[in-house]
Amino acid sequence: MAASDTQAERATQAVIAGVTELLPTLRQRAQETEDARVVPAESVKSLEETGFFRLLQPKSAGGLEADPVAFFTAVRLIASAPYEALLLPDSAIATDQARKIVFVVKDDNTVEARAVTLGPLDDGLRVIREGLKPEDRVVVDGLQRARVGAKVTPREAKPAPAGGKT
């Protein structure tokens, strides 16, 4: 292995280490990113300072010309950063014309429809980005029989295995 290859590998590892150190900051900015549907300029600048954008650039253009696997490793670190989310079985989500809804049992045990904003689906569990609070009681079984305003007798559902998700 040539000395320049070793130096490039060290530079690549330094970039990945820099991205890893940046993860808490990126997590703090996650909601801002999600709301704006644009990566904040501060996050772009921070990633630029780590050398992230230079990973795949050719050396002739001032890049690191790293192995694409290193770049995808850094991307995966960023994309898979854990975050808090409400998860529901995808089967608990209904469609009401153009909007997605869930049926929520209110304190008086009547049902109301609540519009929700969905996130990704993972192992049958759907991320709920907006529209629910952690303490809300959601109808997850018997969805076809749930009617807005109807009185129900709620039963505690067995939590779905979250595959290591918390």
Secondary structure, DSSP 8 states (H G I E B T S, - for coil): --HHHHHHHHHHHHHHHHHHHHHHHHHHTHHHHHHHTS--HHHHHHHHHHTGGGSSS-GGGT-----HHHHHHHHHHHHT-----EEEEGGG-EEETTEEEEEEE-TTSBEEEEEEEEEEEETTEEEEEES--TT-EE--S-GGG--TT-B-----------TT--
